[in-house]
Amino acid sequence: MTKSRVTDAEILAQIPGAIARAARARRTKPYAKAARYDRATRTLRVRLTNDVTFSIPVSLIPELAQVSDVELSRVEVGPAGIGLHWDRLNVDLTVGGLARAALGTRALMQAAGAAGGRVRSAAKAVAARENGKRGGRPRRATRWTREIPLPPTSSPGTPDVTSDYSPGAGGARRYRAGLSTTVAAAERAANRF
């Protein structure tokens, strides 16, 4: 198998497109514009290109938790604005990683989901009207359901338990309930010996 070689002319031809994509990304996505360390509160403040500022306590960043105030104040924004850098400490942190540490992954995912759910479009409006005519949003159908026989219990007075299992939470809950009933019966039977 031969490797294809890219000529210098082909590389030079791609540079204007790359510069345009980078400029478009800097206009549409937030990057770090400035960063500073606040000694009084021991927090790192990051200002983004969309004028949002967030702070994160240094104690939440394991790489910086034991570093002196003097060293922390020497924070620099990376050339692309993607991360922060401490030259003497040889520490690089991404803005996305700092945001996840400050807000938590769950909070970020909830915010992203809420933003996506608020999107209004003509297609969504038509679909909502159609669903309304049919009685509302259709119920979610389970893909499959099957009967799983559980082992019979040997203790008198305890009924045999079978359970529906389906991928939904209700089916899994019924399966676990049936299984725990059988396990409890088996434990009672074992304790008799």
Backbone bond lengths (Angstrom), bond angles and torsions (degrees), N, CA, C in turn:
res aa  C-N    CA-C-N  psi(-1)  N-CA   C-N-CA  omega(-1)  CA-C   N-CA-C  phi
1 M - - - 1.446 - - 1.521 107.90 -
2 T 1.278 116.37 128.18 1.460 120.12 -179.55 1.514 110.51 -98.69
3 K 1.291 114.94 142.54 1.452 120.31 178.02 1.525 108.75 -87.64
4 S 1.304 115.52 137.77 1.455 117.99 177.27 1.528 108.70 -83.01
5 R 1.278 115.32 139.63 1.458 120.66 -179.78 1.523 108.77 -102.59
6 V 1.311 115.02 138.48 1.451 121.34 177.34 1.520 107.36 -96.41
7 T 1.304 114.90 129.52 1.462 118.54 -178.22 1.533 110.14 -81.82
8 D 1.307 115.01 162.96 1.463 119.92 177.84 1.520 111.12 -60.90
9 A 1.311 116.99 -37.15 1.469 121.11 179.99 1.531 110.55 -63.79
10 E 1.350 117.42 -39.89 1.468 120.80 178.71 1.528 110.73 -66.39
11 I 1.314 116.93 -39.69 1.467 120.34 177.91 1.525 110.24 -64.68
12 L 1.321 116.98 -46.01 1.467 121.00 179.69 1.528 111.38 -63.14
13 A 1.319 117.83 -32.49 1.462 121.60 178.41 1.533 111.68 -69.22
14 Q 1.336 118.26 -26.18 1.466 122.43 -178.50 1.528 112.71 -83.54
15 I 1.320 117.98 -17.24 1.473 121.19 -174.76 1.529 112.80 -62.60
16 P 1.320 121.52 -46.90 1.471 119.40 179.85 1.530 112.88 -59.16
17 G 1.323 117.45 -39.76 1.469 120.68 177.22 1.522 111.87 -63.93
18 A 1.329 116.30 -40.22 1.469 120.38 178.84 1.524 110.87 -65.60
19 I 1.328 116.23 -40.25 1.470 120.14 178.85 1.524 110.02 -64.58
20 A 1.322 117.50 -41.88 1.472 121.33 178.50 1.520 111.42 -63.90
21 R 1.354 117.43 -41.70 1.477 120.45 178.21 1.520 110.81 -64.26
22 A 1.323 117.33 -40.58 1.463 120.93 178.99 1.524 110.95 -64.81
23 A 1.332 117.30 -41.51 1.469 120.38 179.01 1.525 110.44 -64.99
24 R 1.333 117.19 -40.36 1.469 121.31 177.99 1.531 110.52 -63.98
25 A 1.316 117.33 -42.36 1.468 121.07 179.59 1.520 111.24 -64.76
26 R 1.333 117.33 -37.85 1.469 120.24 -179.93 1.523 111.41 -68.86
27 R 1.324 117.92 -26.24 1.464 120.67 177.32 1.518 111.64 -80.20
28 T 1.320 118.29 -30.25 1.457 120.99 -172.47 1.526 114.08 -102.71
29 K 1.317 118.56 -23.27 1.465 121.46 -178.15 1.519 109.26 -115.86
30 P 1.334 116.87 142.61 1.466 118.24 179.39 1.528 112.30 -76.76
31 Y 1.307 114.82 133.85 1.459 122.71 175.04 1.526 107.68 -127.11
32 A 1.302 117.31 164.03 1.460 121.00 178.81 1.524 109.50 -70.38
33 K 1.323 115.15 130.44 1.463 120.50 175.87 1.524 109.65 -103.80
34 A 1.334 115.84 -37.86 1.462 120.64 -179.30 1.524 108.45 -151.87
35 A 1.316 115.63 155.58 1.465 121.57 176.59 1.514 108.18 -147.26
36 R 1.330 115.06 144.06 1.461 119.22 175.62 1.515 108.60 -150.27
37 Y 1.303 114.85 157.50 1.462 122.53 179.31 1.524 108.11 -104.39
38 D 1.327 117.05 130.03 1.463 123.15 178.23 1.525 108.07 -100.81
39 R 1.330 116.26 110.16 1.471 120.73 -176.50 1.518 112.54 -67.33
40 A 1.330 117.52 -36.78 1.466 121.08 -175.93 1.527 111.71 -61.32
41 T 1.319 116.96 -40.89 1.470 120.17 -177.75 1.529 113.20 -106.34
42 R 1.332 117.73 -0.27 1.462 124.02 -175.90 1.527 110.81 49.52
43 T 1.344 114.43 51.05 1.455 120.19 177.57 1.520 110.19 -123.85
44 L 1.290 114.14 153.61 1.447 121.91 176.01 1.522 106.52 -103.20
45 R 1.340 117.87 125.12 1.464 122.85 -179.38 1.520 108.38 -108.93
46 V 1.318 114.88 128.28 1.461 121.20 -178.30 1.528 108.17 -121.60
47 R 1.327 116.32 124.21 1.459 121.89 176.31 1.524 107.55 -103.57
48 L 1.338 115.03 129.94 1.457 121.19 -176.53 1.526 110.90 -97.85
49 T 1.320 115.97 167.89 1.463 121.11 -178.43 1.524 112.28 -66.95
50 N 1.333 118.80 -19.25 1.458 121.05 177.42 1.538 111.19 -92.53
51 D 1.339 116.75 16.93 1.469 125.45 177.91 1.527 114.09 67.55
52 V 1.303 117.91 17.01 1.463 122.08 171.78 1.517 107.58 -87.74
53 T 1.333 116.26 137.65 1.457 121.35 176.81 1.524 108.12 -120.95
54 F 1.303 116.91 133.70 1.460 119.77 172.86 1.518 109.29 -129.09
55 S 1.322 113.88 152.23 1.467 121.30 -179.99 1.510 108.84 -120.15
56 I 1.315 114.94 147.74 1.457 120.41 177.16 1.520 108.58 -139.67
57 P 1.323 117.62 129.83 1.461 119.28 176.21 1.529 110.43 -62.86
58 V 1.300 115.67 137.46 1.465 120.99 -178.84 1.527 110.63 -63.21
59 S 1.310 117.45 -25.33 1.468 120.31 180.00 1.526 112.14 -64.48
60 L 1.341 118.09 -20.06 1.465 121.29 178.65 1.525 112.93 -84.26
61 I 1.326 116.49 -6.69 1.471 121.16 -178.72 1.529 107.81 -108.90
62 P 1.318 117.79 102.46 1.459 120.32 -174.92 1.525 114.02 -54.44
63 E 1.338 117.70 -36.24 1.460 120.78 -177.71 1.530 112.18 -67.95
64 L 1.330 117.45 -21.11 1.464 121.21 -175.23 1.523 114.02 -115.91
65 A 1.309 118.23 -3.14 1.468 121.12 -172.95 1.535 112.91 -59.81
66 Q 1.315 119.12 -36.03 1.465 121.97 -175.66 1.531 113.53 -103.75
67 V 1.333 116.93 12.30 1.465 121.23 -176.09 1.526 109.68 -87.48
68 S 1.332 116.61 146.34 1.471 121.57 -178.45 1.525 111.31 -70.22
69 D 1.333 115.88 159.33 1.459 121.78 179.38 1.527 111.74 -61.03
70 V 1.310 116.34 -37.87 1.469 120.33 -179.04 1.525 110.13 -62.01
71 E 1.316 116.70 -45.48 1.462 120.49 -179.92 1.533 111.09 -67.56
72 L 1.329 116.82 -39.23 1.463 119.97 -179.49 1.526 111.72 -65.18
73 S 1.316 117.25 -31.58 1.464 120.32 -178.91 1.527 112.43 -71.36
74 R 1.312 118.23 -10.01 1.472 121.80 179.60 1.534 112.32 -91.12
75 V 1.307 117.51 31.45 1.458 122.24 -179.81 1.525 109.81 -71.69
76 E 1.327 115.44 141.96 1.463 121.91 178.23 1.523 108.25 -129.78
77 V 1.323 116.45 145.35 1.459 121.28 173.71 1.521 107.28 -83.99
78 G 1.309 116.16 133.62 1.466 120.48 179.11 1.526 111.40 -62.91
79 P 1.320 117.76 160.52 1.466 121.30 -175.07 1.526 113.91 -58.27
80 A 1.312 118.94 -35.30 1.463 121.21 -179.21 1.519 112.28 -90.15
81 G 1.343 117.41 -8.32 1.454 120.74 -177.72 1.517 113.48 80.28
82 I 1.319 116.96 7.54 1.461 121.21 -178.93 1.519 111.59 -78.39
83 G 1.321 117.25 -28.92 1.452 119.71 -175.78 1.509 113.31 -147.72
84 L 1.328 114.41 177.26 1.459 123.19 176.84 1.520 108.04 -113.27
85 H 1.322 115.41 151.99 1.454 119.98 -174.30 1.522 110.52 -138.60
86 W 1.332 116.77 139.01 1.458 124.43 170.66 1.520 105.74 -118.64
87 D 1.323 116.04 107.83 1.464 121.23 -172.04 1.527 111.88 -64.36
88 R 1.329 117.78 -49.37 1.475 120.27 -177.13 1.525 112.52 -67.14
89 L 1.332 116.38 -29.96 1.467 119.90 -179.98 1.526 111.81 -86.64
90 N 1.343 116.16 -14.69 1.453 121.80 -174.89 1.537 110.86 56.40
91 V 1.341 114.80 47.29 1.459 121.93 -179.54 1.522 108.07 -119.29
92 D 1.326 116.41 131.22 1.459 123.61 175.36 1.523 107.87 -126.24
93 L 1.325 116.90 130.03 1.456 121.89 178.68 1.519 108.83 -128.35
94 T 1.320 117.00 136.53 1.459 119.92 178.62 1.512 110.18 -81.95
95 V 1.328 115.85 152.30 1.465 121.01 178.38 1.527 109.60 -65.30
96 G 1.336 117.00 -39.76 1.466 120.41 177.64 1.521 112.23 -61.41
97 G 1.327 116.62 -41.65 1.462 120.34 177.98 1.515 112.06 -65.14
98 L 1.335 117.08 -38.83 1.465 120.48 177.32 1.522 110.77 -66.56
99 A 1.336 117.50 -40.03 1.466 120.51 178.29 1.522 110.75 -63.72
100 R 1.343 117.38 -40.99 1.469 120.04 176.95 1.518 111.14 -63.76
101 A 1.325 117.21 -39.17 1.468 120.25 178.92 1.525 110.55 -68.09
102 A 1.335 117.01 -38.09 1.464 120.73 -177.68 1.521 111.64 -73.64
103 L 1.315 117.60 -44.19 1.460 121.36 -173.30 1.518 113.36 -100.98
104 G 1.290 116.92 -22.87 1.451 120.77 -175.28 1.510 109.61 89.32
105 T 1.307 117.05 144.26 1.455 122.02 -178.01 1.515 110.93 -62.85
106 R 1.325 117.33 -38.78 1.459 120.36 -177.62 1.525 111.35 -63.31
107 A 1.339 116.99 -43.77 1.460 120.59 179.16 1.517 111.15 -63.12
108 L 1.340 117.17 -40.40 1.463 119.95 178.24 1.519 111.42 -64.80
109 M 1.322 117.68 -41.28 1.454 120.74 -179.82 1.525 111.01 -67.91
110 Q 1.338 117.79 -37.57 1.460 120.50 177.16 1.520 110.53 -64.41
111 A 1.328 116.77 -41.67 1.464 120.12 179.17 1.525 110.66 -64.77
112 A 1.314 117.31 -41.47 1.464 120.29 178.82 1.518 110.91 -65.32
113 G 1.327 117.34 -40.82 1.461 120.67 178.14 1.513 112.26 -66.37
114 A 1.330 116.48 -39.58 1.461 119.94 178.83 1.519 110.39 -65.57
115 A 1.316 117.16 -39.70 1.465 120.26 178.86 1.523 110.16 -64.94
116 G 1.321 117.51 -41.44 1.459 120.59 178.81 1.520 111.82 -67.79
117 G 1.324 117.55 -35.84 1.461 121.64 179.31 1.515 112.79 -69.87
118 R 1.315 117.95 -23.74 1.459 121.08 -178.81 1.518 112.47 -84.59
119 V 1.309 117.32 -8.27 1.454 120.25 -178.06 1.523 108.49 -62.77
120 R 1.331 116.10 130.75 1.457 120.71 178.64 1.516 108.19 -113.20
121 S 1.308 114.65 134.60 1.449 119.09 177.94 1.516 108.33 -144.19
122 A 1.313 115.53 163.74 1.460 120.17 178.37 1.525 110.32 -62.68
123 A 1.321 117.29 -38.60 1.468 121.17 179.94 1.527 111.10 -63.49
124 K 1.349 117.39 -40.82 1.471 120.14 178.04 1.521 110.77 -65.38
125 A 1.327 117.41 -39.82 1.455 120.83 -179.65 1.529 110.98 -64.24
126 V 1.330 117.26 -43.38 1.464 121.02 178.59 1.522 110.09 -63.41
127 A 1.335 117.13 -45.01 1.472 121.12 -179.72 1.525 110.89 -62.57
128 A 1.322 117.88 -40.32 1.463 121.08 179.61 1.525 110.81 -65.15
129 R 1.341 117.76 -41.14 1.472 120.50 178.45 1.527 110.78 -64.79
130 E 1.335 116.90 -42.09 1.466 120.62 178.25 1.527 111.04 -62.63
131 N 1.328 116.89 -44.30 1.466 120.23 178.47 1.523 110.68 -63.19
132 G 1.320 117.15 -37.47 1.465 120.97 178.36 1.513 111.66 -63.15
133 K 1.331 117.53 -39.07 1.463 121.48 178.61 1.521 111.36 -64.65
134 R 1.324 116.08 -30.66 1.474 121.17 -177.72 1.517 112.55 -91.75
135 G 1.307 118.08 5.04 1.457 119.89 177.87 1.516 113.76 103.30
136 G 1.297 118.51 15.04 1.464 120.99 176.75 1.512 112.40 108.16
137 R 1.302 114.04 -171.65 1.461 120.58 -178.24 1.522 109.44 -63.48
138 P 1.333 117.35 134.65 1.471 119.39 179.63 1.528 111.16 -67.39
139 R 1.319 113.90 147.03 1.461 118.66 178.08 1.515 109.61 -70.03
140 R 1.321 114.66 148.45 1.455 120.00 178.43 1.522 108.48 -77.66
141 A 1.319 115.52 123.74 1.466 120.52 179.95 1.516 109.40 -88.89
142 T 1.333 115.81 138.86 1.459 119.02 175.02 1.520 108.22 -77.68
143 R 1.291 116.23 148.55 1.459 120.95 -177.55 1.526 111.80 -71.32
144 W 1.301 117.05 -42.33 1.440 120.35 -177.98 1.522 109.29 -159.64
145 T 1.292 114.14 154.85 1.459 121.62 176.06 1.517 105.81 -137.96
146 R 1.301 115.99 138.57 1.454 118.01 176.05 1.514 109.12 -141.19
147 E 1.301 114.52 155.56 1.449 122.21 -179.50 1.523 107.90 -88.92
148 I 1.330 117.52 127.32 1.456 121.51 177.58 1.526 107.25 -114.03
149 P 1.315 117.74 110.63 1.461 118.54 178.75 1.527 110.05 -74.46
150 L 1.297 115.44 132.74 1.454 120.23 176.46 1.518 108.53 -97.06
151 P 1.316 118.22 156.66 1.465 119.57 -176.84 1.528 111.16 -62.40
152 P 1.317 117.12 142.05 1.462 119.17 179.41 1.529 110.66 -66.65
153 T 1.314 115.03 150.15 1.468 119.96 179.38 1.515 108.84 -89.45
154 S 1.306 115.57 150.31 1.462 119.18 -177.76 1.520 112.33 -98.83
155 S 1.336 116.09 -7.45 1.465 116.83 -178.14 1.517 109.85 -85.38
156 P 1.327 116.54 137.38 1.458 119.50 -178.59 1.533 110.37 -68.11
157 G 1.332 114.02 144.95 1.457 118.43 177.28 1.526 113.89 87.08
158 T 1.347 118.11 -8.59 1.457 120.22 178.33 1.522 107.55 -103.25
159 P 1.334 117.72 118.97 1.465 119.01 -176.62 1.522 111.70 -71.08
160 D 1.348 114.84 154.63 1.458 119.34 172.56 1.529 107.70 -68.28
161 V 1.304 116.08 144.14 1.460 120.14 -175.00 1.514 109.33 -119.35
162 T 1.330 116.75 128.34 1.450 121.48 168.72 1.514 106.56 -120.92
163 S 1.293 116.01 159.80 1.457 118.88 -173.40 1.508 110.71 -143.56
164 D 1.328 115.10 144.70 1.463 120.11 170.94 1.510 107.47 -79.63
165 Y 1.304 116.66 137.98 1.461 119.79 173.14 1.519 107.78 -123.69
166 S 1.296 116.51 123.41 1.455 120.86 173.07 1.511 107.13 -134.67
167 P 1.327 118.01 160.94 1.461 120.15 -175.61 1.520 113.56 -64.36
168 G 1.326 118.06 -19.07 1.463 119.52 -179.33 1.516 112.11 -71.13
169 A 1.322 116.79 168.57 1.463 121.46 -177.35 1.522 111.34 -63.88
170 G 1.334 117.12 -36.81 1.463 119.75 -178.42 1.508 111.56 -63.83
171 G 1.353 116.79 -44.57 1.453 120.39 179.65 1.510 111.82 -63.82
172 A 1.322 116.42 -42.33 1.463 119.65 179.26 1.516 110.04 -64.94
173 R 1.339 116.48 -37.22 1.460 120.17 179.81 1.530 109.97 -65.77
174 R 1.360 116.43 -42.92 1.466 118.99 178.45 1.522 110.69 -63.42
175 Y 1.337 117.63 -39.50 1.453 121.13 179.83 1.523 110.09 -63.24
176 R 1.359 116.11 -46.78 1.463 119.15 -179.97 1.517 111.22 -62.82
177 A 1.345 117.12 -38.48 1.467 120.13 -179.90 1.519 109.73 -63.84
178 G 1.349 116.58 -43.87 1.454 119.65 178.73 1.514 111.91 -65.31
179 L 1.304 116.38 -40.91 1.456 120.78 -179.70 1.521 110.58 -66.01
180 S 1.339 117.37 -42.64 1.464 118.76 -178.98 1.524 110.27 -67.48
181 T 1.342 117.62 -32.67 1.470 119.75 176.72 1.517 109.68 -63.64
182 T 1.329 117.40 -43.29 1.457 121.46 179.92 1.528 110.64 -67.21
183 V 1.322 117.71 -40.80 1.459 120.75 178.69 1.524 110.33 -64.04
184 A 1.323 116.10 -42.02 1.473 119.44 178.34 1.519 110.53 -62.14
185 A 1.327 117.99 -41.77 1.467 121.07 178.53 1.524 110.61 -64.07
186 A 1.344 117.05 -39.66 1.461 120.47 178.90 1.523 110.74 -65.98
187 E 1.333 117.20 -38.06 1.463 120.06 177.85 1.519 111.34 -66.00
188 R 1.340 116.31 -40.44 1.466 119.23 177.66 1.516 110.34 -62.73
189 A 1.331 117.55 -41.68 1.455 121.35 179.58 1.517 111.07 -65.01
190 A 1.344 116.92 -38.03 1.470 120.52 -179.78 1.518 111.15 -68.94
191 N 1.322 117.59 -32.84 1.456 120.76 -178.71 1.531 112.71 -72.09
192 R 1.321 117.99 -15.60 1.469 120.47 179.15 1.517 112.54 -73.36
193 F 1.335 117.77 -22.19 1.467 121.19 -176.08 1.480 112.08 -86.09
